[in-house]
Every structure is written in C-alpha cells, then in structure tokens.
Amino acid sequence: MHLVWLAGAVTLGINGDGLPTSVWTAPAPIATDGRIVCQANFELVALGPPTPAQRLVLTLTCEPVRDQAHVFRITRDSVRAGQRSGILDGGVAAALQRLTGELPQNVARSIADWTASVRRPLRLRTAMVLDTGDAETADALLAGEFKACVAERLGPSQLAIRADGVAAAQAALRSAGHELAPGRSSRA
C-alpha cells in the first residue's frame, strides 16, 4: 500500500464521527513526461527517477531487472496482476501508454491479449436498504445530517445504509422527524 498511498491512489472511508473506517484503492493519474521509454523487447527504461505515480505503474505492471535499477520488464503475470488490481485508470495498456507516450506494436498487442480475459475481483458489501417511498424524501435526507449514514444511493427512493451503522441511521432519522416502520423483503 505504500506506493499506492504515495501516488495518491488511496481513498479513505470515514464514519459519522470523522474516523477512518475503511481504505481502498482508486485510480491514480499518471503524467507523461518522456522520462520512461518502452522498447520492443518488453523493457521499460527510466531516463530519470520515476515520480511516485510512475513508480506505482511500474510496480503494478513490470518486474525490476536485476542489477539495473532503471530497467523494468513487462511480463504476462505482472500485467495480469496490474489489470486485476483495478488501480490503473483505463487498465494496464492505457496506463503504460500514458507513462511512455507510445508502446511498440508487439508490446501493445501482447498486453491486449494478456488482459483480455482478466476480470476485477468482485466486492461483497453488506448494507441495509432504506426505502423512503419517494425521491423527494430521499433527496431531503441526503441534504441533511443523514447523508453520513448513507453508503450509496441505489435508486430514486432507495438508500443503502451500512449494516454496522443501522443504530446511527435510526437515530438520525428520528432527529430528522421520520418514523421508521419495520419492513421485510419479499421473495417471489
């Protein structure tokens, strides 16, 4: 996580008290400055010290070449791992192209082939659904203090509440003057 943090590619989740409760990676912007060149032999040569964002791309998509601190080799395994991470905006091919300015045709085709079947891992999240009954009520709740309890808006009138924040959500609803009716999901 160290390089990811330095490159500004970490997002922190906070609770209603402003305390961090989760951390996840987010796409990092990569500046092209011409200091890294991609060769047809799948090696990237750094002509100067890489920035933290550039080093992140190199770490996620390449393997360092032994005894050459400025040379990195693109491998199938490192490219697939970088693609699976989901950190690189647009994927590995786009990140490497932004990093180097241009990829040799054989390198670009190989990367496209290697990443074609890679899927990002799925994320299972636990939440309770608050059905407000109409979009106006949902909008009003999101405009007030209740916004801190909402993990995500699922639809015009449905809000996802973190499962561990149900008590805080109930208290926020009561203080906003809303009564919570017990509900249950129906199965067809």
Legacy VTK file of the C-alpha trace (Angstrom):
# vtk DataFile Version 3.0
C-alpha trace
ASCII
DATASET POLYDATA
POINTS 188 float
0.000 0.000 0.000
2.968 2.307 0.484
3.457 3.165 -3.215
-0.281 3.355 -3.746
-0.566 5.883 -0.920
2.350 7.965 -2.219
0.800 8.100 -5.687
-2.453 9.461 -4.228
-4.392 6.369 -5.183
-5.984 5.568 -1.817
-9.466 6.529 -0.707
-10.381 6.510 2.976
-13.881 5.828 4.227
-14.919 7.690 7.348
-17.786 7.237 9.746
-20.152 9.899 11.067
-17.573 10.943 13.686
-14.934 11.540 11.012
-12.878 8.491 11.991
-11.414 6.259 9.250
-13.327 3.004 8.869
-12.078 1.618 5.555
-9.428 2.071 2.907
-9.484 1.104 -0.755
-7.507 1.854 -3.845
-8.629 4.290 -6.506
-7.267 5.040 -9.982
-4.166 7.235 -9.942
-3.428 9.922 -12.546
-0.187 9.352 -14.468
1.730 12.166 -16.101
3.675 11.524 -19.306
6.935 13.415 -19.219
9.051 11.391 -21.653
11.383 10.059 -18.956
10.331 6.416 -19.458
10.781 4.616 -22.784
9.248 1.277 -23.790
11.400 -0.932 -26.001
10.209 -3.710 -28.324
11.847 -6.300 -26.026
9.228 -5.512 -23.313
11.630 -3.459 -21.226
10.860 -0.021 -19.864
13.893 2.195 -19.333
13.609 5.101 -16.901
15.774 8.014 -18.076
15.306 9.775 -14.739
13.911 8.947 -11.311
10.212 7.997 -11.661
7.574 10.014 -9.808
5.500 8.131 -7.193
2.619 7.723 -9.701
5.022 6.448 -12.372
6.647 4.079 -9.873
3.175 2.758 -8.991
2.519 1.857 -12.640
5.955 0.267 -12.941
5.438 -1.739 -9.743
1.979 -2.952 -10.810
2.821 -3.847 -14.409
6.502 -4.809 -14.509
9.235 -6.713 -12.763
12.532 -4.991 -11.947
15.522 -6.171 -13.966
18.257 -7.470 -11.698
21.262 -5.169 -11.260
19.609 -2.420 -13.360
17.584 -0.142 -11.082
16.326 1.930 -14.028
15.050 -1.006 -16.151
11.717 -2.807 -15.730
10.427 -5.812 -17.727
6.772 -6.175 -18.717
5.662 -9.772 -18.063
2.403 -11.597 -18.599
1.967 -12.257 -14.870
2.708 -8.671 -13.812
0.383 -7.246 -16.494
-2.472 -9.545 -15.464
-1.944 -8.660 -11.777
-1.903 -4.937 -12.584
-5.105 -5.256 -14.619
-6.823 -7.225 -11.857
-5.915 -4.592 -9.244
-8.239 -2.021 -10.811
-5.972 0.818 -9.646
-4.871 1.904 -13.103
-7.343 4.210 -14.811
-8.246 2.621 -18.161
-6.271 -0.537 -17.398
-2.661 -1.572 -17.899
-2.383 -0.775 -21.612
-3.696 2.770 -21.169
-1.520 3.375 -18.089
1.638 2.162 -19.824
0.822 4.233 -22.895
0.356 7.341 -20.734
3.601 6.505 -18.935
5.734 6.039 -22.058
3.872 8.109 -24.634
3.816 5.169 -27.067
4.060 1.390 -26.902
5.702 -0.679 -29.645
3.075 -2.531 -31.673
4.155 -6.002 -30.494
4.048 -4.904 -26.845
0.600 -3.311 -27.221
-0.802 -6.450 -28.901
0.653 -8.757 -26.249
-0.732 -6.632 -23.404
-4.177 -6.599 -25.048
-4.046 -10.393 -25.370
-2.860 -10.897 -21.776
-5.553 -8.636 -20.289
-8.472 -9.773 -22.476
-9.678 -12.404 -20.003
-8.790 -10.621 -16.751
-11.722 -9.637 -14.565
-11.537 -7.444 -11.497
-12.412 -9.195 -8.243
-15.988 -8.727 -7.120
-16.693 -6.922 -3.864
-19.350 -8.177 -1.486
-20.689 -5.382 0.690
-23.224 -5.647 3.469
-25.876 -2.950 3.721
-29.477 -2.367 4.713
-31.842 -0.725 2.248
-33.892 2.246 3.374
-36.902 2.739 1.110
-38.054 6.336 1.517
-41.107 5.879 -0.669
-40.311 8.815 -2.957
-37.355 10.645 -4.458
-38.112 13.921 -2.644
-37.757 12.322 0.792
-34.518 10.631 -0.274
-33.196 13.964 -1.589
-34.108 15.695 1.683
-32.371 13.006 3.761
-29.234 13.254 1.621
-29.199 17.021 2.053
-29.123 16.761 5.851
-27.162 15.040 8.602
-28.453 11.652 7.463
-26.078 11.811 4.492
-23.266 10.489 6.725
-25.248 7.268 7.258
-25.718 6.553 3.547
-23.248 4.265 1.812
-24.794 4.671 -1.629
-27.967 5.759 -3.378
-29.475 2.680 -5.027
-32.384 4.301 -6.804
-34.658 7.330 -6.713
-36.147 6.379 -3.352
-33.717 3.766 -2.019
-30.627 4.421 0.067
-28.070 1.833 1.196
-27.175 2.093 4.874
-24.032 0.401 6.164
-25.023 -2.652 8.179
-22.779 -1.554 11.044
-24.373 1.911 11.065
-28.049 0.982 11.472
-28.291 2.378 15.016
-26.798 5.709 13.917
-29.152 5.759 10.917
-32.177 5.175 13.155
-31.100 7.982 15.484
-30.515 10.357 12.543
-33.939 9.507 11.096
-35.638 10.159 14.439
-33.850 13.507 14.837
-34.973 14.446 11.310
-38.576 13.699 12.334
-39.021 10.423 10.463
-40.653 7.331 11.848
-39.112 4.013 10.850
-41.587 1.273 10.032
-40.264 -2.277 10.188
-40.136 -3.947 6.800
-39.175 -7.221 5.332
-38.051 -8.259 1.916
-40.415 -10.278 -0.192
-39.273 -13.158 -2.347
-41.020 -14.227 -5.489
LINES 1 189
188 0 1 2 3 4 5 6 7 8 9 10 11 12 13 14 15 16 17 18 19 20 21 22 23 24 25 26 27 28 29 30 31 32 33 34 35 36 37 38 39 40 41 42 43 44 45 46 47 48 49 50 51 52 53 54 55 56 57 58 59 60 61 62 63 64 65 66 67 68 69 70 71 72 73 74 75 76 77 78 79 80 81 82 83 84 85 86 87 88 89 90 91 92 93 94 95 96 97 98 99 100 101 102 103 104 105 106 107 108 109 110 111 112 113 114 115 116 117 118 119 120 121 122 123 124 125 126 127 128 129 130 131 132 133 134 135 136 137 138 139 140 141 142 143 144 145 146 147 148 149 150 151 152 153 154 155 156 157 158 159 160 161 162 163 164 165 166 167 168 169 170 171 172 173 174 175 176 177 178 179 180 181 182 183 184 185 186 187
